[in-house]
Amino acid sequence: MDISLPAGFQWSALHCGIKPDANCADYVLVSCDAGTTGAGVYTRNRIFAAPVAWDRQRTPSADVRVVVINSGNANACTGQQGWQDVQAMAASAAAACQAQSEQALVMSTGIIGEYLPMEKILPAAGQAVAELGNDQDAFMAAASGILTTDQGPKVASTALEIDGQQVRLAGMAKGAGMIGPNMATMLAVVMTDATVGAEDLQVALRRAIEQSFNCISVEGHTSTNDTVLLLASGASGGSALSGEALEEFCQALDSVCVELAKQIPADGEGSSHLITIDVQGASSREEARQIAQTIANSNLVKAGVAGADPNWGRIISAVGYAGVEIDPDQVRVAINGVDLYQQGSPLAFDVAQVSASIADNVDTSIVVELNSGRAAARFWTSDLTADYVRFNSEFHT
């Protein structure tokens, strides 16, 4: 995969000893040029990890110099010791990059309720700095180093010209289980060489999150560590984006975040399908999203897709209990482009053909038309398989 790498960043990844497999990186460093602005959006779970608390205090920021990430241990529900450890982790990474602790952001993912092995983590900073690189190999190594139960790295990028400047955006994410909106057990770092003020960066990220990472689900379980960071180095040159130029940037950011977000339920633990749910013709986007999310969180709908069963009754039932006022006689339901239900009545369709369209493809489309307005929302989820149950009954969390 060819990644459009933004200027002003370097990456490294190494194994420091958190994960048992010495071949798996578990310590990642992102080094940023001086003056890099940063924004962050975090879990809405009221029980949140120490690194979330640390980063919330420091974003938006006008000067981020380093992001340090560990995988294999969440540093969540670890009390005062966890808070001391995140401070020490930030300080060691910042010092290795000749920066201040306040210029460091921290992300952790992995098992909840276990203390970080600081005797392994703190010495890793110096080695990580020595191995920093700004090429695609370094970027992909970092994207792999943040993973836990993921099957592979999740990356996305784009490049465009704004106000005569070539601007690049690239992001990496992790997440496969404990995925529920607002957000999920997922980490993401999106980087750009555009020049964007810290406050504008924060607004742009919140907008992008609402139509990407807050529109995905695997099992609806909101985690303690969810973090999405957006960093802008300004290395492409030019003054800070504003007006139409800023809107162009926001649209590109939206696209990168959607692409990253979709890869998470596509990699849902034990899943075999990515389900895209489009609710159209709603009175408001909020109501459309509420219905889409209700469908996405229905175990019956998810299990039906896993079994390639075009059971539209499960979908229409979820529409009905979503808590949104609708006219049942105006609702239409389609799976993979085939209308199954309309105006309060079932439609004749080739069951075997629709079933095969589900079984033979990774992607499954569910469209619900309400015919009560012009608003719409899109939501992504994975199916529910026996492998998911088996994995999560055996995996130590």
C-alpha positions as CSV (number, residue, x, y, z in Angstrom):
1,M,0.0,0.0,0.0
2,D,1.3,3.4,-1.0
3,I,0.8,5.9,1.9
4,S,0.9,9.7,1.3
5,L,3.1,10.5,4.3
6,P,2.9,14.0,5.7
7,A,6.1,15.9,6.4
8,G,7.1,16.9,9.9
9,F,6.7,13.4,11.5
10,Q,8.9,10.4,12.3
11,W,7.8,7.0,13.6
12,S,9.4,4.0,15.3
13,A,8.2,0.8,16.9
14,L,9.9,-1.9,19.0
15,H,9.3,-4.7,21.5
16,C,10.0,-3.6,25.0
17,G,8.5,-6.7,26.8
18,I,4.8,-5.9,27.4
19,K,3.6,-8.5,24.9
20,P,4.9,-12.1,25.4
21,D,5.8,-12.5,21.7
22,A,9.2,-10.9,21.2
23,N,8.4,-10.5,17.5
24,C,5.4,-8.2,18.2
25,A,6.1,-4.5,18.8
26,D,4.5,-3.0,21.8
27,Y,6.1,0.5,22.1
28,V,5.5,3.1,19.5
29,L,6.9,6.6,19.2
30,V,5.6,9.4,17.0
31,S,8.0,12.4,16.9
32,C,6.6,15.8,15.7
33,D,8.3,18.9,14.5
34,A,8.2,21.9,16.8
35,G,5.0,23.8,16.7
36,T,2.8,20.9,15.7
37,T,-0.8,21.5,16.8
38,G,-2.8,18.7,18.3
39,A,-6.5,17.9,19.0
40,G,-8.1,14.9,20.7
41,V,-11.4,13.2,21.2
42,Y,-11.9,10.6,23.9
43,T,-14.1,7.9,25.3
44,R,-17.4,8.9,27.0
45,N,-17.1,6.1,29.4
46,R,-17.1,7.5,32.9
47,I,-14.4,5.0,33.8
48,F,-11.4,6.0,31.7
49,A,-7.8,5.2,31.6
50,A,-4.9,7.3,33.0
51,P,-3.6,8.2,29.5
52,V,-7.0,9.5,28.6
53,A,-7.0,11.8,31.6
54,W,-3.5,13.0,30.7
55,D,-4.3,13.8,27.1
56,R,-7.6,15.5,27.9
57,Q,-5.7,18.0,29.9
58,R,-3.3,18.8,27.0
59,T,-5.6,19.0,24.0
60,P,-6.2,21.1,22.0
61,S,-2.5,22.1,22.0
62,A,-0.4,24.5,20.1
63,D,2.8,22.5,20.6
64,V,2.9,18.7,20.6
65,R,6.3,17.1,20.2
66,V,5.8,13.4,20.8
67,V,3.1,10.8,21.1
68,V,4.1,7.6,22.9
69,I,1.9,4.5,22.6
70,N,2.0,1.1,24.3
71,S,0.0,-1.9,23.4
72,G,-0.8,-5.0,25.5
73,N,-1.7,-3.1,28.7
74,A,-4.4,-0.4,29.0
75,N,-3.2,1.3,32.2
76,A,-6.9,1.5,33.1
77,C,-8.4,1.0,36.5
78,T,-4.9,1.3,38.0
79,G,-5.6,4.1,40.5
80,Q,-2.8,6.5,41.6
81,Q,-0.1,4.2,40.4
82,G,-1.5,4.3,36.9
83,W,-1.5,8.1,37.0
84,Q,2.1,8.2,38.2
85,D,3.0,5.7,35.4
86,V,1.5,7.8,32.6
87,Q,3.4,10.9,33.9
88,A,6.7,8.9,33.9
89,M,5.9,7.5,30.5
90,A,5.3,11.0,29.0
91,A,8.4,12.3,30.8
92,S,10.7,9.6,29.5
93,A,9.5,9.9,25.9
94,A,9.7,13.7,25.9
95,A,13.2,13.7,27.4
96,A,14.4,11.3,24.7
97,C,13.0,13.7,22.1
98,Q,14.5,16.7,23.8
99,A,11.0,18.0,24.7
100,Q,9.0,18.7,27.8
101,S,6.6,16.4,29.5
102,E,3.7,18.8,28.7
103,Q,4.5,18.4,25.0
104,A,3.9,14.6,25.1
105,L,0.7,12.8,24.6
106,V,0.2,9.2,25.7
107,M,-2.0,6.3,24.5
108,S,-2.4,2.8,25.9
109,T,-4.4,-0.2,24.8
110,G,-4.6,-3.8,26.1
111,I,-5.6,-5.6,29.3
112,I,-7.5,-3.6,31.9
113,G,-6.5,-3.6,35.5
114,E,-2.9,-4.5,35.3
115,Y,0.0,-2.2,36.1
116,L,2.4,-1.2,33.4
117,P,5.8,-2.8,33.6
118,M,7.6,0.5,33.9
119,E,11.0,-1.1,34.2
120,K,10.6,-2.2,30.6
121,I,8.8,0.8,29.2
122,L,11.0,3.7,30.5
123,P,14.3,2.4,28.9
124,A,12.5,1.9,25.6
125,A,12.3,5.6,24.8
126,G,16.0,6.1,24.0
127,Q,16.0,3.1,21.7
128,A,12.8,4.2,20.0
129,V,14.3,7.7,19.3
130,A,17.4,6.1,17.8
131,E,15.2,4.1,15.4
132,L,13.0,6.9,14.2
133,G,12.3,7.2,10.5
134,N,10.1,9.2,8.2
135,D,9.6,6.6,5.4
136,Q,6.7,4.1,4.8
137,D,8.5,1.3,6.6
138,A,8.6,3.3,9.8
139,F,5.0,4.4,9.5
140,M,3.8,0.8,8.9
141,A,5.9,-0.5,11.8
142,A,4.2,2.0,14.1
143,A,0.8,1.1,12.7
144,S,1.5,-2.5,13.5
145,G,2.9,-1.7,16.9
146,I,-0.3,-0.3,18.3
147,L,-2.3,-3.5,17.6
148,T,-3.7,-6.0,20.1
149,T,-6.3,-8.5,18.7
150,D,-6.4,-6.9,15.3
151,Q,-5.6,-9.1,12.3
152,G,-3.5,-6.4,10.7
153,P,-2.7,-2.7,10.6
154,K,-5.4,-0.2,9.7
155,V,-4.1,2.8,7.7
156,A,-5.5,5.4,5.4
157,S,-4.2,8.5,3.6
158,T,-4.9,11.2,1.0
159,A,-3.2,14.1,-0.6
160,L,-4.6,17.2,-2.1
161,E,-3.7,20.8,-3.1
162,I,-5.1,23.6,-0.9
163,D,-4.3,27.2,-1.6
164,G,-1.4,26.1,-3.8
165,Q,0.1,23.9,-1.1
166,Q,0.4,20.1,-1.4
167,V,-1.2,18.8,1.8
168,R,-1.1,15.2,3.0
169,L,-3.0,13.3,5.6
170,A,-2.2,9.9,6.9
171,G,-3.7,7.9,9.8
172,M,-3.3,4.7,11.7
173,A,-5.9,3.0,13.9
174,K,-6.4,-0.2,16.0
175,G,-9.5,-1.9,17.2
176,A,-11.3,-5.2,16.7
177,G,-13.4,-5.8,19.8
178,M,-15.0,-3.8,22.6
179,I,-16.3,-1.5,19.8
180,G,-19.2,0.7,20.5
181,P,-19.8,4.3,19.5
182,N,-18.7,7.3,21.5
183,M,-16.1,5.7,20.9
184,A,-14.8,2.2,21.2
185,T,-11.7,0.3,22.4
186,M,-9.8,1.9,19.7
187,L,-6.8,4.2,19.2
188,A,-6.2,6.4,16.1
189,V,-3.6,8.9,15.2
190,V,-4.2,11.1,12.1
191,M,-1.3,13.3,11.0
192,T,-1.2,16.1,8.4
193,D,1.4,18.6,7.2
194,A,-1.2,21.3,6.8
195,T,-1.1,24.4,8.9
196,V,-4.1,24.4,11.2
197,G,-4.7,26.3,14.4
198,A,-5.3,24.2,17.5
199,E,-8.9,25.3,18.0
200,D,-9.8,24.8,14.4
201,L,-8.1,21.4,14.5
202,Q,-10.2,20.4,17.5
203,V,-13.4,21.5,15.7
204,A,-12.4,19.6,12.6
205,L,-11.7,16.4,14.5
206,R,-15.0,16.5,16.4
207,R,-16.8,16.9,13.1
208,A,-14.9,14.0,11.5
209,I,-15.5,11.7,14.6
210,E,-19.3,12.2,14.4
211,Q,-19.5,10.6,11.0
212,S,-16.8,8.0,11.4
213,F,-15.5,6.6,14.7
214,N,-18.8,7.4,16.4
215,C,-20.7,5.5,13.7
216,I,-19.1,2.1,14.2
217,S,-20.0,-0.8,16.5
218,V,-19.0,-4.5,17.0
219,E,-20.9,-5.3,20.2
220,G,-21.7,-1.8,21.5
221,H,-19.2,-2.0,24.3
222,T,-17.6,1.4,25.0
223,S,-14.1,1.1,26.3
224,T,-12.0,3.0,28.8
225,N,-9.1,4.0,26.5
226,D,-10.8,5.3,23.3
227,T,-8.6,8.1,21.9
228,V,-8.3,9.7,18.5
229,L,-5.6,12.3,18.1
230,L,-5.1,14.7,15.2
231,L,-1.7,16.3,14.7
232,A,-0.9,19.1,12.2
233,S,2.9,19.8,11.7
234,G,2.5,22.8,9.3
235,A,5.4,21.5,7.3
236,S,3.6,22.0,4.0
237,G,4.1,25.7,4.5
238,G,1.7,28.6,4.2
239,S,-0.5,30.4,6.8
240,A,-3.1,28.7,8.9
241,L,-6.0,27.4,6.9
242,S,-9.3,29.2,7.1
243,G,-12.6,29.7,5.2
244,E,-12.9,27.5,2.1
245,A,-9.4,26.2,2.4
246,L,-10.2,24.9,5.9
247,E,-13.4,23.3,4.7
248,E,-11.4,21.5,2.0
249,F,-9.1,20.2,4.6
250,C,-12.1,19.1,6.8
251,Q,-13.6,17.2,3.9
252,A,-10.3,15.3,3.4
253,L,-10.1,14.6,7.1
254,D,-13.6,13.3,7.1
255,S,-12.7,10.8,4.3
256,V,-9.6,9.6,6.0
257,C,-11.4,9.0,9.3
258,V,-14.3,7.2,7.6
259,E,-11.9,4.9,5.8
260,L,-10.0,4.1,9.1
261,A,-13.3,3.7,11.0
262,K,-14.7,1.2,8.5
263,Q,-11.7,-1.0,8.9
264,I,-12.4,-1.6,12.6
265,P,-15.8,-3.5,12.3
266,A,-14.4,-5.1,9.1
267,D,-11.8,-6.6,11.4
268,G,-14.3,-7.4,14.3
269,E,-13.2,-10.3,16.4
270,G,-14.4,-13.5,14.7
271,S,-16.5,-11.5,12.2
272,S,-17.2,-12.5,8.6
273,H,-19.1,-9.5,7.3
274,L,-18.9,-5.7,7.3
275,I,-22.5,-4.5,7.5
276,T,-23.2,-1.0,6.2
277,I,-26.6,0.4,7.5
278,D,-28.1,3.4,5.7
279,V,-31.1,5.1,7.2
280,Q,-32.6,7.6,4.7
281,G,-35.6,9.9,4.6
282,A,-35.6,10.7,8.3
283,S,-36.8,13.9,10.0
284,S,-33.3,14.6,11.4
285,R,-29.8,13.1,11.2
286,E,-30.0,12.3,15.0
287,E,-33.1,10.2,14.5
288,A,-31.6,8.5,11.4
289,R,-28.5,7.7,13.4
290,Q,-30.5,6.4,16.4
291,I,-32.3,3.9,14.1
292,A,-29.1,2.9,12.3
293,Q,-27.3,2.3,15.6
294,T,-30.2,0.3,17.0
295,I,-30.1,-2.0,13.9
296,A,-26.3,-2.3,14.3
297,N,-26.6,-3.4,17.9
298,S,-29.3,-6.0,17.3
299,N,-27.7,-9.4,17.8
300,L,-30.5,-11.0,15.8
301,V,-29.7,-8.8,12.8
302,K,-26.0,-9.5,13.2
303,A,-26.5,-13.3,13.6
304,G,-28.8,-13.3,10.6
305,V,-26.1,-11.7,8.4
306,A,-23.6,-14.3,9.7
307,G,-26.0,-17.0,8.5
308,A,-26.8,-15.3,5.2
309,D,-30.4,-15.1,6.2
310,P,-32.3,-12.1,4.6
311,N,-34.6,-11.9,7.6
312,W,-36.0,-8.4,7.1
313,G,-38.4,-8.9,10.1
314,R,-35.5,-8.5,12.5
315,I,-34.5,-5.2,10.8
316,I,-38.0,-3.7,10.8
317,S,-38.5,-4.8,14.4
318,A,-35.3,-2.9,15.4
319,V,-36.6,0.2,13.5
320,G,-39.8,0.0,15.6
321,Y,-38.1,-0.1,19.0
322,A,-35.4,2.5,18.2
323,G,-37.5,5.1,20.0
324,V,-38.1,7.3,17.0
325,E,-41.6,8.3,15.7
326,I,-42.1,6.8,12.3
327,D,-45.0,5.9,10.0
328,P,-44.8,2.1,9.6
329,D,-46.7,2.3,6.3
330,Q,-44.0,4.5,4.8
331,V,-40.9,2.3,5.7
332,R,-38.9,0.4,3.0
333,V,-36.2,-2.2,3.8
334,A,-33.6,-3.5,1.3
335,I,-30.7,-5.8,1.6
336,N,-27.9,-5.7,-1.0
337,G,-30.1,-3.6,-3.3
338,V,-33.1,-5.9,-3.2
339,D,-36.4,-4.4,-1.7
340,L,-37.8,-6.8,0.8
341,Y,-40.5,-4.8,2.6
342,Q,-42.4,-1.7,1.7
343,Q,-45.5,0.3,2.8
344,G,-46.3,-2.1,5.7
345,S,-46.2,-5.3,3.6
346,P,-43.6,-7.9,2.5
347,L,-42.5,-8.0,-1.1
348,A,-41.9,-11.1,-3.2
349,F,-38.1,-11.7,-3.7
350,D,-35.8,-14.5,-4.5
351,V,-34.7,-15.7,-1.1
352,A,-31.9,-17.9,-2.4
353,Q,-30.5,-15.0,-4.5
354,V,-30.4,-12.5,-1.7
355,S,-29.0,-15.2,0.7
356,A,-26.2,-15.9,-1.8
357,S,-25.4,-12.2,-2.2
358,I,-24.8,-12.1,1.6
359,A,-22.9,-15.4,1.8
360,D,-20.6,-14.7,-1.2
361,N,-19.5,-11.2,-0.2
362,V,-17.8,-9.6,2.8
363,D,-19.9,-6.5,2.5
364,T,-23.6,-6.5,3.3
365,S,-25.8,-3.4,2.7
366,I,-29.0,-2.7,4.7
367,V,-31.0,0.3,3.6
368,V,-34.0,1.6,5.5
369,E,-36.1,4.4,3.9
370,L,-38.4,6.2,6.3
371,N,-40.0,8.6,3.8
372,S,-40.6,11.2,6.6
373,G,-37.9,13.8,5.7
374,R,-34.6,14.4,4.0
375,A,-32.0,13.5,6.6
376,A,-29.8,10.4,6.5
377,A,-27.1,8.6,8.5
378,R,-24.7,5.7,7.9
379,F,-23.5,3.2,10.5
380,W,-21.1,0.3,10.2
381,T,-21.0,-2.9,12.2
382,S,-19.9,-6.5,12.0
383,D,-21.9,-9.8,12.1
384,L,-22.1,-12.0,15.1
385,T,-20.5,-15.4,14.7
386,A,-19.7,-18.4,16.8
387,D,-16.0,-17.5,16.4
388,Y,-16.7,-14.1,18.1
389,V,-18.3,-15.9,21.1
390,R,-15.5,-18.4,21.3
391,F,-12.7,-15.8,21.1
392,N,-14.2,-13.6,23.8
393,S,-14.9,-16.5,26.1
394,E,-11.3,-17.6,25.9
395,F,-9.4,-14.3,25.7
396,H,-8.1,-12.9,29.0
397,T,-9.3,-9.3,29.4
